Amino acid sequence: MTARLDAKVVLVTGGSSGIGRAVAVRAAAEGAAVVLAARGEAAGERVAAEIRRAGGRAVFAAADVTLEGEAAGLVATAVREFGRLDGVFNNAGGTSPTGPLPAIDDARWQAELDQNLTSVFYGLKHQIPALLAAGGGSIVNNASLAGVVGVPGMAAYTAAKHAVVGLTRAAALENADRGVRVNALVTGNVDTPLYRRLLGAPPVGKLRTEAPNPARRVADPDEVAAFVVFLLGDDARFVTGAALAADGGFTAQ
């Protein structure tokens, strides 16, 4: 393992499971002090404790990032606990199939926008000033495949994730000459609790399915985490404003 993030402080939202958990663990192993956030306190504390047992630095903060005050509070926690903020993985979000577009009611529409788009907006609003104060840094927003392709039966989620890509590009352009990089992550067919729920698969055990991508397999969260950590590190310092796929070739079709 390298020390790609040595001396950096990284915030991971949605850090209690799936890709977020894998990124938090990988970032700590690569030298970062990690603030991981999620709504589920018990699961989040377990991940933080796991990182500390392995010799890393981590704190957990319970937060609902659809609320601006709590999104801002995570930045304050990073600065209070570790003195600065250098990198962020805005990963919190979620969905369930909603059916044809005319069947989506106002409450469901707003809920999808809140958890998948407004949460990222609130994060960026408070994270960017903190990164600027630290002399620069990197933000990665999880847009998923739905950020660049349409997903039938999930129109609200698709709209929110497409907007995350646009928000990412706008933020990247505003800060490209100020030392803050912002990129979107396009993920597909990753073995996470959300993916299993959408498939109707058991929550544990081997995932017995052939994924609908050219690689014909489901990715392990650790594979995606390695890519995110690269984007958070200085080796990717010329990469900004991009929607980058880790999807087994899905978007190349």
Backbone bond lengths (Angstrom), bond angles and torsions (degrees), N, CA, C in turn:
res aa  C-N    CA-C-N  psi(-1)  N-CA   C-N-CA  omega(-1)  CA-C   N-CA-C  phi
1 M - - - 1.465 - - 1.521 109.94 -
2 T 1.321 116.68 135.83 1.455 121.26 177.63 1.534 109.97 -81.39
3 A 1.330 115.84 178.97 1.459 121.34 172.40 1.523 107.64 -114.78
4 R 1.316 115.70 50.68 1.461 122.79 -173.41 1.524 112.33 -58.86
5 L 1.342 117.10 -30.71 1.460 120.91 -177.13 1.531 111.91 -113.06
6 D 1.302 116.78 24.51 1.455 120.84 -178.40 1.528 111.43 -54.73
7 A 1.330 116.89 130.72 1.464 125.14 177.43 1.528 113.40 72.52
8 K 1.324 118.47 5.88 1.463 120.94 177.65 1.528 110.44 -94.84
9 V 1.325 114.93 156.32 1.462 122.21 175.98 1.526 107.77 -115.26
10 V 1.317 116.41 124.80 1.467 122.07 -173.07 1.529 110.09 -123.72
11 L 1.320 115.42 134.43 1.459 123.32 175.11 1.523 109.26 -104.99
12 V 1.324 116.76 131.15 1.468 122.45 178.52 1.518 108.41 -124.67
13 T 1.329 117.63 116.87 1.466 120.32 174.47 1.529 108.74 -92.46
14 G 1.315 115.89 154.42 1.462 118.53 -173.10 1.514 110.03 61.54
15 G 1.338 116.11 39.76 1.461 120.77 -170.36 1.510 116.03 -92.78
16 S 1.326 117.93 6.67 1.463 119.40 -175.16 1.521 114.06 -89.25
17 S 1.333 117.87 -12.38 1.468 119.62 -178.38 1.525 110.04 -158.75
18 G 1.306 116.02 171.38 1.465 121.95 172.84 1.508 113.78 58.91
19 I 1.336 116.19 -139.40 1.461 121.93 -177.18 1.528 110.44 -63.72
20 G 1.331 117.83 -39.95 1.457 120.42 -179.98 1.508 112.32 -59.85
21 R 1.317 116.98 -45.34 1.462 120.71 177.32 1.523 110.72 -60.75
22 A 1.336 116.34 -45.21 1.463 120.21 -178.57 1.525 111.15 -62.39
23 V 1.335 117.40 -39.05 1.466 120.52 178.85 1.523 110.51 -67.49
24 A 1.324 117.84 -42.85 1.462 120.57 178.91 1.520 111.01 -59.14
25 V 1.322 116.84 -45.87 1.468 121.25 -179.29 1.525 110.51 -65.87
26 R 1.322 117.43 -43.94 1.466 121.18 -178.75 1.527 110.84 -67.31
27 A 1.332 117.48 -42.16 1.467 120.53 179.81 1.520 110.69 -61.06
28 A 1.331 116.86 -42.77 1.460 120.01 178.39 1.525 110.95 -64.39
29 A 1.327 117.17 -40.94 1.461 120.81 178.98 1.522 111.57 -64.27
30 E 1.337 116.19 -26.55 1.469 120.90 179.32 1.533 111.85 -91.63
31 G 1.333 117.50 11.33 1.447 120.90 170.98 1.504 116.83 107.15
32 A 1.332 118.85 -5.23 1.469 120.64 -176.94 1.519 112.07 -80.38
33 A 1.327 115.12 149.75 1.456 121.13 162.33 1.521 106.35 -85.62
34 V 1.314 117.49 132.01 1.457 121.79 -169.48 1.527 111.40 -118.38
35 V 1.320 114.65 131.18 1.462 121.63 166.11 1.520 105.77 -106.10
36 L 1.317 117.89 115.09 1.461 120.10 179.09 1.513 108.62 -111.55
37 A 1.317 114.04 138.10 1.455 120.81 -173.89 1.514 110.69 -127.57
38 A 1.324 115.62 146.88 1.464 122.78 175.09 1.514 107.40 -168.57
39 R 1.318 115.91 168.90 1.458 119.41 176.45 1.518 111.59 -80.81
40 G 1.339 116.69 -29.16 1.460 120.73 -179.19 1.514 111.64 -83.17
41 E 1.336 116.87 103.42 1.461 120.99 -172.48 1.522 112.62 -67.26
42 A 1.316 117.83 -44.91 1.466 120.02 -176.10 1.523 111.14 -62.26
43 A 1.326 116.67 -46.18 1.470 120.12 -179.60 1.517 111.04 -65.36
44 G 1.330 117.23 -40.90 1.452 120.83 179.73 1.512 112.58 -64.54
45 E 1.325 116.63 -42.03 1.464 120.31 178.22 1.525 110.95 -63.44
46 R 1.331 117.24 -34.63 1.465 119.83 178.19 1.518 111.24 -63.64
47 V 1.335 116.66 -41.77 1.468 119.90 179.82 1.528 110.22 -65.48
48 A 1.332 117.04 -45.02 1.463 120.29 178.98 1.526 110.91 -60.41
49 A 1.326 116.76 -41.87 1.467 120.54 179.05 1.519 110.84 -65.21
50 E 1.318 117.19 -38.70 1.464 121.28 177.48 1.527 110.75 -60.20
51 I 1.331 116.58 -43.30 1.465 120.89 179.37 1.525 110.39 -63.83
52 R 1.324 117.11 -43.72 1.462 120.53 -179.39 1.525 111.55 -65.58
53 R 1.331 117.25 -37.96 1.467 119.99 178.36 1.518 111.27 -62.83
54 A 1.330 115.94 -30.88 1.466 120.66 179.35 1.530 112.31 -82.70
55 G 1.333 116.81 3.21 1.453 120.90 178.15 1.512 114.96 95.53
56 G 1.332 117.44 5.16 1.457 121.17 -179.24 1.520 112.07 -91.19
57 R 1.326 114.75 176.21 1.466 121.59 178.53 1.525 108.22 -111.83
58 A 1.313 116.89 125.91 1.465 120.01 -178.17 1.506 110.43 -159.03
59 V 1.328 115.56 143.46 1.457 121.80 169.40 1.523 107.38 -131.39
60 F 1.326 115.11 149.67 1.456 120.57 175.85 1.517 109.39 -106.41
61 A 1.332 115.96 140.52 1.458 121.81 175.17 1.517 108.92 -130.41
62 A 1.315 117.10 118.95 1.459 120.60 176.10 1.519 108.99 -70.89
63 A 1.329 116.88 129.85 1.462 119.92 -177.60 1.514 110.55 -158.94
64 D 1.318 114.39 147.29 1.460 123.04 170.40 1.524 106.12 -108.74
65 V 1.330 117.27 102.90 1.465 120.58 -172.18 1.526 112.98 -77.25
66 T 1.324 118.10 2.67 1.465 119.49 170.19 1.526 110.73 -79.06
67 L 1.328 116.66 -5.86 1.466 122.73 177.63 1.522 108.07 -108.07
68 E 1.325 116.95 123.92 1.462 119.84 -174.09 1.523 112.36 -59.04
69 G 1.323 117.45 -41.59 1.453 119.80 -179.05 1.519 112.79 -59.92
70 E 1.326 116.64 -36.78 1.465 119.69 -179.29 1.526 111.29 -77.12
71 A 1.328 116.97 -33.69 1.467 119.75 174.46 1.524 110.26 -64.15
72 A 1.324 116.35 -42.56 1.465 120.88 177.26 1.521 110.67 -64.89
73 G 1.324 116.67 -37.27 1.453 121.14 -179.35 1.520 113.21 -62.31
74 L 1.321 117.42 -31.14 1.462 120.35 178.27 1.524 111.33 -65.87
75 V 1.323 116.02 -39.86 1.464 120.01 176.68 1.524 109.56 -63.39
76 A 1.329 116.32 -43.70 1.462 120.70 178.31 1.527 111.20 -61.44
77 T 1.328 116.79 -37.42 1.464 120.53 178.22 1.524 110.91 -63.17
78 A 1.329 117.28 -44.61 1.461 120.61 179.21 1.525 111.28 -59.31
79 V 1.324 115.84 -45.52 1.465 120.17 -178.70 1.524 110.71 -67.89
80 R 1.319 116.77 -40.15 1.474 120.41 -179.61 1.531 111.12 -67.66
81 E 1.314 117.26 -43.75 1.464 120.84 -174.92 1.527 112.93 -79.43
82 F 1.334 117.23 -36.53 1.463 119.79 -171.55 1.522 114.27 -127.81
83 G 1.333 117.37 -1.21 1.454 120.20 171.03 1.508 117.31 91.54
84 R 1.334 118.25 -8.59 1.457 120.59 -176.41 1.524 109.82 -171.20
85 L 1.328 117.03 178.40 1.457 122.65 171.88 1.522 108.21 -140.67
86 D 1.341 115.95 125.46 1.465 121.64 -176.04 1.524 113.95 -115.66
87 G 1.317 117.12 -24.10 1.459 119.44 -176.18 1.512 111.40 -153.17
88 V 1.332 115.51 153.08 1.466 121.08 -178.36 1.526 109.48 -142.57
89 F 1.316 115.49 138.30 1.464 121.56 167.32 1.516 106.75 -117.15
90 N 1.347 116.15 103.50 1.468 122.00 177.35 1.523 108.12 -83.57
91 N 1.303 115.14 94.86 1.463 121.57 -170.65 1.521 112.84 -114.23
92 A 1.329 117.91 -18.01 1.469 120.04 -175.70 1.525 110.94 -60.23
93 G 1.309 116.12 140.12 1.464 121.75 179.43 1.513 109.13 166.79
94 G 1.300 116.08 -174.47 1.457 119.79 178.66 1.510 111.10 168.27
95 T 1.313 115.24 170.10 1.458 120.37 -179.93 1.517 109.83 -166.30
96 S 1.307 115.23 170.73 1.457 123.52 166.11 1.519 106.03 -147.19
97 P 1.328 118.10 152.94 1.465 119.01 -179.64 1.524 111.24 -55.13
98 T 1.324 116.64 136.09 1.462 120.68 -176.80 1.521 112.77 -114.02
99 G 1.322 117.31 -4.36 1.448 119.59 179.35 1.513 112.69 83.55
100 P 1.329 117.95 -171.10 1.468 121.16 -178.07 1.523 111.68 -58.14
101 L 1.323 115.85 150.67 1.462 121.25 -175.66 1.525 113.24 -52.34
102 P 1.346 120.02 -43.94 1.474 118.41 -178.91 1.526 114.16 -62.84
103 A 1.338 116.78 -15.69 1.463 119.96 -178.99 1.531 112.74 -87.53
104 I 1.334 117.99 -5.75 1.464 121.08 -178.01 1.530 109.27 -80.34
105 D 1.308 116.74 118.95 1.465 118.92 178.94 1.530 110.50 -86.77
106 D 1.314 115.93 171.30 1.460 121.09 -175.72 1.528 111.97 -58.79
107 A 1.312 116.66 -41.71 1.467 120.19 -176.85 1.518 111.04 -64.07
108 R 1.330 116.88 -43.39 1.465 120.24 -179.27 1.521 110.16 -67.69
109 W 1.325 117.38 -42.21 1.467 121.52 177.99 1.526 110.51 -56.89
110 Q 1.328 115.81 -49.85 1.467 119.87 -177.44 1.517 111.56 -65.81
111 A 1.329 116.75 -37.68 1.465 120.08 179.77 1.526 111.03 -63.25
112 E 1.337 116.88 -40.72 1.465 120.01 179.00 1.525 110.86 -65.40
113 L 1.335 116.83 -42.09 1.465 119.81 178.55 1.518 110.90 -65.59
114 D 1.305 117.27 -41.02 1.461 120.80 -177.90 1.524 111.46 -62.18
115 Q 1.334 116.47 -50.38 1.460 117.78 -172.53 1.522 113.23 -79.17
116 N 1.327 118.48 -22.96 1.463 119.84 -175.32 1.525 115.15 -109.08
117 L 1.324 117.55 -19.36 1.468 120.60 -178.34 1.519 112.64 -122.32
118 T 1.324 117.49 -54.63 1.465 119.88 -177.97 1.523 110.61 -61.29
119 S 1.323 117.00 -34.46 1.465 120.50 177.64 1.527 111.11 -60.57
120 V 1.327 116.98 -39.36 1.468 120.75 178.74 1.526 110.01 -70.00
121 F 1.333 116.93 -41.36 1.466 120.59 177.19 1.527 111.18 -58.49
122 Y 1.336 117.12 -48.50 1.464 119.97 179.03 1.527 110.61 -61.29
123 G 1.325 115.62 -39.96 1.458 118.54 178.63 1.517 112.12 -60.91
124 L 1.326 116.43 -53.77 1.461 120.57 -178.90 1.518 111.75 -57.99
125 K 1.319 116.08 -40.34 1.468 121.28 -177.42 1.531 111.53 -55.67
126 H 1.316 117.01 -36.48 1.464 120.77 -177.00 1.529 112.91 -103.04
127 Q 1.317 117.28 -24.36 1.468 120.06 -179.72 1.524 112.22 -75.16
128 I 1.322 117.54 -40.87 1.465 120.46 -175.85 1.526 111.95 -59.09
129 P 1.342 120.51 -47.82 1.468 118.81 177.53 1.531 112.87 -58.91
130 A 1.331 117.45 -36.49 1.465 120.27 179.76 1.531 111.00 -67.77
131 L 1.332 117.17 -40.25 1.460 119.97 177.26 1.526 111.31 -66.02
132 L 1.324 116.03 -39.67 1.471 119.51 176.72 1.525 110.53 -61.63
133 A 1.329 116.62 -40.52 1.464 120.65 179.75 1.528 111.50 -64.98
134 A 1.338 116.52 -27.76 1.463 121.10 179.24 1.522 112.55 -86.31
135 G 1.333 116.91 -1.32 1.458 120.49 -179.98 1.511 114.29 96.78
136 G 1.330 117.35 6.44 1.462 121.48 178.24 1.513 111.71 125.33
137 G 1.309 115.84 175.15 1.459 119.82 179.86 1.508 111.71 166.15
138 S 1.316 115.74 -165.22 1.464 121.59 -172.58 1.518 110.89 -137.01
139 I 1.332 115.17 138.71 1.461 122.65 175.70 1.518 108.81 -124.11
140 V 1.311 116.72 134.21 1.465 122.55 174.93 1.524 107.95 -121.18
141 N 1.335 116.66 124.07 1.468 122.52 178.37 1.523 109.40 -105.52
142 N 1.320 116.90 128.22 1.462 119.89 -179.68 1.523 110.04 -80.48
143 A 1.333 115.98 107.80 1.465 121.04 -179.39 1.521 112.67 -96.70
144 S 1.322 118.49 -20.81 1.458 123.71 -177.36 1.532 111.33 64.34
145 L 1.313 115.77 173.40 1.472 120.28 176.66 1.521 111.46 -57.02
146 A 1.330 116.66 -32.27 1.460 120.57 -178.31 1.513 112.49 -66.94
147 G 1.328 117.76 -7.06 1.449 120.74 174.99 1.515 113.74 -78.67
148 V 1.342 116.54 -15.00 1.471 119.12 -176.49 1.522 113.60 -133.71
149 V 1.330 118.43 -11.07 1.466 120.99 176.29 1.534 108.68 -131.22
150 G 1.305 116.55 160.35 1.452 120.87 177.14 1.517 111.23 -82.72
151 V 1.326 116.26 144.38 1.464 121.11 177.74 1.520 107.94 -124.35
152 P 1.324 118.65 106.23 1.463 119.90 -178.82 1.517 111.50 -62.35
153 G 1.323 115.40 142.01 1.458 120.31 -178.57 1.512 113.71 84.20
154 M 1.351 116.85 -3.87 1.465 121.41 -178.89 1.531 109.12 -136.92
155 A 1.331 116.36 50.10 1.462 121.23 -173.05 1.521 112.38 -63.60
156 A 1.307 118.18 -41.89 1.468 120.43 -178.19 1.523 110.73 -66.23
157 Y 1.306 116.62 -43.98 1.469 121.33 178.02 1.527 109.99 -62.11
158 T 1.321 116.77 -44.18 1.459 121.36 179.69 1.526 110.94 -62.09
159 A 1.324 117.03 -43.24 1.457 120.55 178.60 1.527 110.97 -61.94
160 A 1.326 116.74 -43.54 1.464 120.93 -179.62 1.514 111.18 -63.85
161 K 1.323 117.08 -43.65 1.460 120.00 -176.61 1.534 111.59 -72.98
162 H 1.330 118.27 -34.81 1.465 119.51 171.22 1.531 110.12 -59.49
163 A 1.306 116.34 -40.75 1.461 119.93 179.15 1.522 112.05 -65.72
164 V 1.334 117.31 -31.58 1.468 120.00 175.99 1.524 110.63 -61.04
165 V 1.332 116.75 -39.77 1.473 119.73 177.72 1.527 110.11 -63.52
166 G 1.330 117.93 -44.53 1.454 120.62 178.26 1.516 112.28 -63.63
167 L 1.312 116.73 -42.16 1.459 121.92 177.71 1.529 110.28 -62.01
168 T 1.312 115.91 -41.72 1.466 121.24 177.70 1.520 111.08 -58.60
169 R 1.314 116.25 -47.18 1.471 120.11 -177.45 1.524 111.42 -65.40
170 A 1.322 117.16 -42.04 1.462 120.27 178.43 1.526 110.99 -61.82
171 A 1.337 116.89 -46.38 1.460 120.62 179.76 1.520 111.35 -64.20
172 A 1.337 116.55 -37.95 1.460 120.13 179.14 1.519 111.02 -63.21
173 L 1.319 117.20 -43.90 1.467 120.87 -178.88 1.525 111.67 -67.25
174 E 1.322 116.49 -36.57 1.462 119.43 179.28 1.525 112.32 -66.30
175 N 1.339 116.84 -23.59 1.460 120.26 -171.90 1.521 114.70 -122.90
176 A 1.330 117.24 8.20 1.467 120.65 -175.02 1.519 112.65 -60.87
177 D 1.326 117.85 -33.34 1.465 120.45 -179.09 1.529 112.19 -99.17
178 R 1.326 115.59 14.70 1.475 120.17 -178.94 1.522 112.05 -117.47
179 G 1.331 116.73 5.15 1.450 119.91 175.49 1.507 115.55 89.50
180 V 1.338 117.90 5.79 1.464 120.89 177.83 1.519 109.11 -111.37
181 R 1.308 116.36 120.97 1.460 122.63 178.99 1.527 109.57 -101.42
182 V 1.341 116.36 143.44 1.463 121.57 179.50 1.525 108.10 -136.72
183 N 1.311 116.93 122.36 1.461 122.16 179.92 1.529 110.49 -131.32
184 A 1.317 115.06 157.95 1.465 121.11 176.19 1.519 109.50 -108.40
185 L 1.312 116.33 140.58 1.453 123.25 178.03 1.523 109.24 -102.29
186 V 1.305 116.88 125.91 1.461 123.15 178.85 1.524 107.91 -106.12
187 T 1.311 116.70 103.55 1.456 121.19 -177.05 1.519 110.76 -113.21
188 G 1.310 115.40 149.99 1.455 119.60 175.96 1.512 110.74 -150.31
189 N 1.324 117.31 144.32 1.463 122.82 173.79 1.529 112.00 55.32
190 V 1.331 115.00 56.50 1.463 121.78 176.86 1.520 107.88 -110.48
191 D 1.318 116.71 138.70 1.458 121.47 -176.36 1.525 110.39 -74.89
192 T 1.319 115.32 86.36 1.461 122.87 178.52 1.525 108.91 -123.77
193 P 1.335 117.61 164.86 1.471 118.95 175.98 1.527 112.60 -57.51
194 L 1.346 117.59 -38.65 1.458 120.21 179.26 1.528 110.74 -63.36
195 Y 1.322 117.57 -46.13 1.462 121.20 -179.63 1.528 110.91 -61.57
196 R 1.325 116.41 -40.72 1.462 119.93 178.78 1.532 111.01 -64.85
197 R 1.349 116.45 -39.95 1.464 118.62 178.53 1.522 110.99 -63.18
198 L 1.330 117.00 -41.55 1.457 120.04 -179.94 1.524 111.57 -64.74
199 L 1.343 116.32 -32.00 1.466 120.49 177.98 1.527 112.22 -81.42
200 G 1.330 116.58 -17.92 1.456 120.13 -171.88 1.511 111.69 74.55
201 A 1.348 116.77 27.11 1.462 122.28 -178.22 1.523 110.80 -89.82
202 P 1.336 118.54 157.78 1.468 120.96 176.34 1.524 110.61 -59.87
203 P 1.331 117.88 149.07 1.468 120.55 -176.69 1.517 114.29 -70.89
204 V 1.329 117.77 -19.60 1.462 121.13 179.27 1.520 109.48 -132.68
205 G 1.332 115.50 167.00 1.454 120.83 -179.57 1.513 111.91 94.68
206 K 1.311 116.20 172.43 1.459 121.06 -178.45 1.524 109.86 -65.95
207 L 1.335 115.52 134.12 1.464 121.09 178.88 1.520 108.29 -82.56
208 R 1.302 116.18 109.08 1.461 120.58 -173.57 1.528 110.11 -97.62
209 T 1.325 114.51 81.32 1.458 119.79 178.85 1.512 109.35 -156.02
210 E 1.314 116.37 148.51 1.459 121.44 172.81 1.517 107.43 -95.13
211 A 1.305 116.41 122.06 1.458 120.32 -174.41 1.522 111.26 -73.96
212 P 1.342 117.67 148.40 1.469 121.25 -179.97 1.534 111.86 -82.42
213 N 1.325 116.32 57.86 1.465 121.40 174.89 1.519 108.69 -137.65
214 P 1.329 119.55 163.28 1.458 120.89 -177.07 1.524 113.99 -58.72
215 A 1.348 118.29 -28.64 1.461 120.48 177.91 1.521 112.25 -74.11
216 R 1.323 116.38 -15.11 1.463 123.62 177.17 1.534 113.07 59.02
217 R 1.329 115.92 33.30 1.464 117.88 177.64 1.520 110.04 -151.05
218 V 1.318 114.52 163.78 1.461 122.13 175.79 1.520 108.16 -94.66
219 A 1.327 117.07 135.65 1.456 121.02 -179.69 1.518 111.28 -77.27
220 D 1.321 115.53 151.07 1.451 121.38 169.66 1.533 108.23 -83.80
221 P 1.333 118.98 142.46 1.466 119.37 179.21 1.515 114.39 -54.65
222 D 1.342 117.50 -29.72 1.464 120.28 179.90 1.521 112.15 -63.65
223 E 1.330 117.05 -31.83 1.458 120.06 177.94 1.527 111.03 -64.39
224 V 1.304 116.19 -42.08 1.466 121.01 178.76 1.526 110.16 -70.48
225 A 1.324 116.57 -38.01 1.464 120.32 -179.50 1.519 111.45 -60.26
226 A 1.316 117.50 -38.93 1.460 120.23 179.08 1.521 111.04 -60.90
227 F 1.318 117.21 -37.66 1.463 122.09 179.33 1.525 110.71 -70.29
228 V 1.332 116.98 -42.36 1.459 120.80 179.27 1.525 110.45 -62.56
229 V 1.322 117.23 -43.08 1.460 120.78 -179.83 1.528 110.81 -63.77
230 F 1.325 116.62 -37.42 1.469 119.23 173.67 1.533 110.71 -58.41
231 L 1.327 117.07 -46.24 1.466 121.11 -179.15 1.525 111.90 -65.58
232 L 1.317 117.40 -30.62 1.456 120.81 178.86 1.525 112.23 -76.12
233 G 1.324 116.48 -20.90 1.451 120.80 -175.13 1.515 113.70 -90.32
234 D 1.329 115.04 171.55 1.457 121.50 -176.04 1.530 113.58 -71.66
235 D 1.330 117.88 -17.29 1.469 119.24 176.88 1.520 111.80 -63.89
236 A 1.332 117.15 -20.98 1.471 122.00 -179.96 1.526 111.38 -102.47
237 R 1.320 117.77 26.33 1.472 120.69 -170.16 1.522 114.38 -67.25
238 F 1.344 119.04 -11.61 1.465 120.75 177.28 1.524 111.36 -104.21
239 V 1.330 116.91 9.82 1.461 121.87 -177.90 1.519 109.16 -105.54
240 T 1.332 116.87 113.69 1.463 120.30 177.13 1.520 110.38 -155.30
241 G 1.320 115.91 150.69 1.459 121.56 179.27 1.507 114.69 74.10
242 A 1.334 117.11 16.23 1.467 121.04 -174.70 1.523 111.62 -104.57
243 A 1.334 115.73 150.40 1.458 122.47 168.92 1.525 105.85 -105.74
244 L 1.309 116.57 106.31 1.464 123.01 -168.35 1.523 110.43 -109.17
245 A 1.326 115.60 127.68 1.464 120.95 -173.33 1.522 112.58 -95.22
246 A 1.325 114.23 134.62 1.451 122.79 165.31 1.519 104.73 -126.18
247 D 1.339 115.98 82.10 1.465 120.16 -164.10 1.530 114.47 -140.28
248 G 1.335 117.06 19.15 1.460 118.70 178.45 1.521 113.65 63.39
249 G 1.321 117.50 21.41 1.459 121.89 178.15 1.520 114.87 90.22
250 F 1.331 118.21 5.32 1.462 121.09 -174.19 1.533 112.04 -55.69
251 T 1.332 117.21 -48.53 1.453 120.40 -174.80 1.535 113.22 -79.45
252 A 1.344 116.76 -2.48 1.469 119.66 174.72 1.510 111.67 -84.28
253 Q 1.323 117.42 -9.48 1.469 121.12 -175.88 1.539 110.78 -73.16
